[in-house]
């Protein structure tokens, strides 16, 4: 089928796709809610079963829910990896404030943009090949983690495991105003703690060792680690300490957010953070945390993937742009394994993590066409 014929196919399935999107979005599944996560996995299992013998389903139980892996159209060659997640940032009950509904061409719902509607895209691509009797150019592996929004502490292992045997990765995180993401910064999170000695602030303050004062002396030095000219940012984001107003504070801590575009920068920042030392011998200083996601760099292989996607989109009069962003995703883990990644393949929309979250109805069939044509010779 030509790209225009493929678009007509997905236009004919618009109502079915809307129903499927509503079904998965209506299962509220915030991170750490194991029961809700299992309900989403149950739905994905049913969708997989509906594809018959072209797909198999694997569920991986962890403390906070279930990761889901779908393998489809098995055969020779390395698979194309589809990557996404089933958890959202919205607590159960948020749907009362942003219920699933369509208004003025916008399809609203909690987690619809980031990124439950895009799970439907993955399955629609598989269904297309089954119903048309064709096959994608390679096997397909779908990996859906249940803890991406909170750092992928259990999901990372399985993302990296599947990435190690993949030829390329398509990440279905939200697009950026419709643009796909060909680069993402890496991230780091640090906690710096100081421990001094308490004393009465009025009677004998000299007997105390002020943990807040010691930590405060390091704030400017921490911010000076950043190198904005090349996109490295280092920001103290929280600062807490003390117990009450008339006691020299014994404890203090701050959290530091780090973003960078290359691993050499990550190593420079990490070394600088770990070189912090207390200036008061009576106060100890410790640095916890570190780099948690490597950068997703815009390599020549990624550029080639984007240009191919852009040309495919143009073939059915669909404009596709690229961008690089500061936020990270599980695609960063895949890129670090050496697999080329295009991120942000999700349906156009806005309001990620907000109660105005929505996708654009008119983009659903177009995005499904793009994804499907990336997998075939249409």
C-alpha positions in Angstrom: 0.0 0.0 0.0 1.1 3.6 -0.7 1.4 6.1 2.2 -1.8 7.7 1.0 -3.6 4.4 1.0 -2.2 3.6 4.5 -3.5 7.0 5.7 -6.9 6.1 4.3 -6.8 2.8 6.2 -6.1 4.6 9.5 -8.7 7.3 8.8 -11.2 4.4 8.5 -10.1 3.2 11.9 -10.3 6.6 13.6 -13.3 5.8 15.8 -11.8 2.4 16.8 -8.6 4.1 17.8 -10.4 6.7 19.8 -12.3 4.0 21.6 -9.0 2.1 22.4 -7.4 5.3 23.6 -10.3 6.1 25.9 -10.2 2.6 27.3 -6.6 2.7 28.3 -6.7 6.3 29.5 -9.7 5.5 31.7 -7.5 3.1 33.7 -5.8 5.5 36.0 -2.3 4.1 36.6 0.0 6.5 38.6 3.5 5.3 39.4 3.8 3.0 42.4 0.2 1.9 42.1 0.7 -1.9 41.5 -3.0 -2.8 41.2 -3.6 -0.1 38.6 -0.5 -1.1 36.7 -1.7 -4.7 36.5 -5.0 -3.5 35.1 -3.2 -1.8 32.3 -1.1 -4.9 31.7 -4.3 -7.0 31.6 -5.6 -4.7 28.8 -2.4 -5.0 26.9 -2.5 -8.7 27.2 -6.0 -8.7 25.7 -4.9 -6.5 22.8 -2.0 -8.8 22.2 -4.2 -11.9 22.2 -6.5 -10.2 19.6 -3.6 -10.2 17.2 -3.5 -14.0 17.1 -0.4 -16.0 16.5 1.7 -13.0 15.2 2.4 -11.7 18.7 3.3 -13.0 22.2 3.0 -11.2 25.6 5.3 -11.3 28.5 4.5 -9.6 31.8 7.2 -9.0 34.4 6.0 -8.4 38.0 7.8 -6.0 40.2 6.9 -4.3 43.4 5.3 -1.3 41.8 3.4 -3.1 39.1 4.1 -5.0 35.9 6.3 -4.3 32.9 5.0 -5.5 29.6 6.9 -6.9 26.6 5.2 -7.8 23.3 7.1 -9.6 20.5 5.5 -9.6 17.1 6.3 -10.9 13.6 9.2 -13.0 14.7 11.8 -13.9 12.1 15.3 -13.2 10.9 17.1 -10.0 11.7 17.3 -7.7 14.7 14.0 -6.3 15.9 12.8 -2.8 15.8 12.2 -1.7 19.4 9.1 0.2 20.4 9.5 1.9 23.7 7.0 3.5 26.1 5.6 3.3 29.6 2.2 2.6 31.3 2.6 4.8 34.4 1.4 8.4 34.6 2.0 11.3 37.1 -1.6 11.8 37.9 -3.0 10.4 41.2 -6.1 8.3 41.1 -9.1 10.6 41.0 -7.5 13.2 38.7 -9.9 12.0 35.9 -12.6 13.9 37.7 -10.8 17.1 36.8 -9.7 16.1 33.3 -12.1 13.4 32.1 -11.7 11.7 28.7 -13.6 13.8 26.2 -13.3 15.4 22.8 -13.8 19.2 22.6 -12.9 21.3 19.5 -10.7 18.6 18.0 -8.8 18.0 21.2 -9.0 14.6 23.0 -8.5 15.3 26.7 -7.5 12.8 29.5 -5.0 12.3 32.3 -1.9 10.6 30.8 -3.4 10.7 27.2 -0.5 12.7 25.8 2.2 11.2 28.1 1.8 8.6 26.8 -1.1 6.2 26.8 -2.6 7.2 23.4 0.7 6.3 21.9 0.5 2.7 23.2 -2.5 2.4 21.0 -0.4 3.6 18.0 2.0 0.7 18.6 -0.8 -1.9 18.5 -2.5 -0.2 15.5 0.7 -0.6 13.5 0.8 -4.3 14.4 -2.9 -4.7 13.5 -2.3 -3.0 10.1 0.2 -5.7 9.1 -2.1 -8.5 10.3 -5.2 -7.2 8.6 -3.4 -6.4 5.3 -1.6 -9.7 5.2 1.8 -8.0 5.0 4.9 -8.0 7.2 7.1 -5.3 8.6 10.7 -5.2 7.4 11.9 -6.6 10.8 10.5 -8.2 13.9 9.0 -5.8 16.4 9.5 -5.7 20.2 7.3 -3.5 22.3 8.7 -2.6 25.8 6.4 -0.8 28.2 7.8 -0.1 31.6 5.6 0.7 34.7 8.0 3.1 36.5 9.4 5.5 33.8 7.9 8.6 35.4 9.8 7.9 38.7 13.2 7.0 37.3 12.8 3.5 35.8 14.5 1.9 38.8 13.2 -1.5 37.9 12.4 -0.9 34.2 15.9 0.1 33.1 17.2 -3.5 33.3 14.6 -4.7 30.8 14.9 -1.7 28.5 18.7 -2.2 28.2 18.2 -6.0 27.8 16.0 -5.5 24.8 18.0 -2.6 23.4 21.1 -4.8 23.3 19.5 -7.0 20.6 17.6 -4.3 18.7 18.6 -2.6 15.4 16.9 0.7 16.1 14.4 2.2 18.6 11.3 4.2 18.1 10.2 5.9 21.4 6.6 6.9 21.7 7.0 9.7 24.2 5.0 12.9 23.5 6.1 15.0 20.5 7.3 18.5 21.0 4.7 20.6 19.1 4.6 17.7 16.7 8.3 17.5 16.3 10.2 14.3 17.0 13.2 14.4 19.4 16.6 13.5 18.0 18.5 14.5 21.1 17.9 14.5 24.8 20.1 15.7 27.6 21.3 13.3 30.2 20.3 13.8 33.8 21.8 13.6 37.3 20.3 13.9 40.8 22.4 14.6 43.9 21.6 15.1 47.5 24.2 16.9 49.6 23.9 16.5 53.4 25.7 18.3 56.2 25.8 17.1 59.8 26.9 19.5 62.6 26.2 19.8 66.3 23.1 21.4 68.0 23.3 24.0 70.7 21.0 26.7 72.2 21.0 29.6 69.8 20.8 32.1 72.6 22.7 30.7 75.5 25.7 28.9 74.0 25.6 29.2 70.2 29.4 28.8 70.1 29.0 25.2 71.2 27.1 24.3 68.1 28.3 23.6 64.5 25.8 25.1 62.0 24.9 22.6 59.3 22.8 25.2 57.4 25.6 27.7 57.3 28.1 25.1 56.1 25.8 23.9 53.3 24.9 27.5 52.3 28.6 28.2 51.7 28.6 25.7 48.9 25.6 26.9 46.9 27.4 29.3 44.7 30.2 26.8 44.1 27.6 24.2 43.0 26.0 26.6 40.5 29.4 27.5 39.1 29.9 23.9 38.0 27.4 24.4 35.2 28.6 25.4 31.7 25.6 27.0 30.0 27.5 27.7 26.8 27.3 23.9 25.9 24.0 23.2 27.6 25.2 21.9 31.0 23.0 23.0 33.8 23.4 22.5 37.5 20.7 23.8 39.9 20.0 23.5 43.6 16.3 22.8 43.6 15.5 22.2 47.3 17.2 23.3 50.6 16.1 22.1 54.0 17.5 22.1 57.5 17.2 22.8 61.2 14.7 21.8 63.8 13.4 24.9 65.5 14.1 28.6 65.7 16.2 28.6 68.8 18.5 25.7 68.1 21.7 25.8 66.0 20.9 23.4 63.2 22.5 20.0 63.4 21.3 18.8 59.9 20.8 20.3 56.5 20.5 18.9 53.0 19.8 20.2 49.5 19.0 18.5 46.2 20.7 19.3 42.9 19.4 18.8 39.4 22.0 18.3 36.6 21.5 18.2 32.8 24.2 17.6 30.2 24.6 16.8 26.5 27.6 14.5 26.5 29.2 11.9 28.8 32.5 13.8 29.2 30.4 16.6 30.7 28.6 14.2 32.9 32.0 12.9 34.2 33.2 16.5 34.8 30.1 17.5 36.7 30.2 14.2 38.8 33.8 14.7 39.7 33.2 18.3 40.7 30.2 17.4 42.9 32.1 14.6 44.6 35.0 16.9 45.3 32.9 19.1 47.6 34.4 19.2 51.1 33.3 20.8 54.4 35.1 24.1 55.4 34.2 23.5 59.0 36.0 20.5 60.6 33.1 20.1 63.0 30.6 19.6 60.2 30.6 16.6 58.0 29.5 16.8 54.3 28.4 13.9 52.2 27.3 13.7 48.5 24.7 11.1 47.5 23.2 10.2 44.1 24.8 10.7 40.7 24.2 10.4 37.0 20.9 8.5 36.4 20.4 8.8 32.7 23.1 9.2 30.0 22.4 11.6 27.1 20.7 10.6 23.9 23.0 12.2 21.4 22.2 13.2 17.8 24.5 10.9 16.0 24.8 10.5 12.2 22.7 7.3 12.5 20.0 9.2 14.3 20.1 12.0 11.7 19.7 9.4 8.9 16.7 7.9 10.7 15.1 11.3 11.0 15.6 12.2 7.4 14.0 8.9 6.3 11.0 9.6 8.6 10.8 13.2 7.3 10.8 12.0 3.7 8.1 9.4 4.5 6.0 12.0 6.1 6.4 14.3 3.1 5.2 11.6 0.8 1.7 11.9 2.3 1.9 15.7 2.8 2.7 15.5 6.5 5.3 17.9 7.8 7.8 16.4 10.3 10.3 18.5 12.2 13.0 17.6 14.8 14.1 19.1 18.0 16.5 18.5 20.9 15.2 18.8 24.5 16.5 18.9 28.1 14.2 16.3 29.5 15.3 12.6 29.5 13.3 9.4 28.8 14.0 5.7 28.7 15.3 6.3 25.2 18.5 7.7 26.8 19.2 4.2 28.1 18.8 2.7 24.6 21.1 5.3 23.1 23.8 4.5 25.6 23.8 0.9 24.4 24.7 2.3 20.9 21.3 1.8 19.3 20.0 4.7 17.2 16.9 6.3 18.6 14.1 8.6 17.4 12.0 9.8 20.3 8.8 11.8 20.6 6.9 9.8 18.0 3.7 10.3 20.0 0.5 12.0 18.7 0.7 15.8 18.7 -0.9 17.5 21.7 0.0 19.4 24.8 -0.2 19.6 28.6 2.0 16.7 29.7 1.7 16.3 33.5 -1.1 18.9 33.6 -4.8 18.8 34.0 -5.2 20.2 30.5 -3.4 17.2 28.9 -4.7 16.4 25.4 -3.9 15.1 22.0 -5.1 16.4 18.6 -7.7 14.1 17.0 -6.6 15.1 13.5 -3.1 13.8 14.1 -4.0 10.3 15.2 -4.3 8.7 11.7 -1.3 10.7 10.4 1.0 9.6 13.2 -0.2 6.0 12.8 0.6 6.2 9.1 4.1 7.6 9.8 4.9 4.8 12.3 3.6 2.1 10.1 5.5 3.3 7.0 8.7 3.4 9.0 8.3 -0.3 9.4 7.5 -1.2 5.8 8.2 -0.3 2.2 5.0 1.8 1.7 
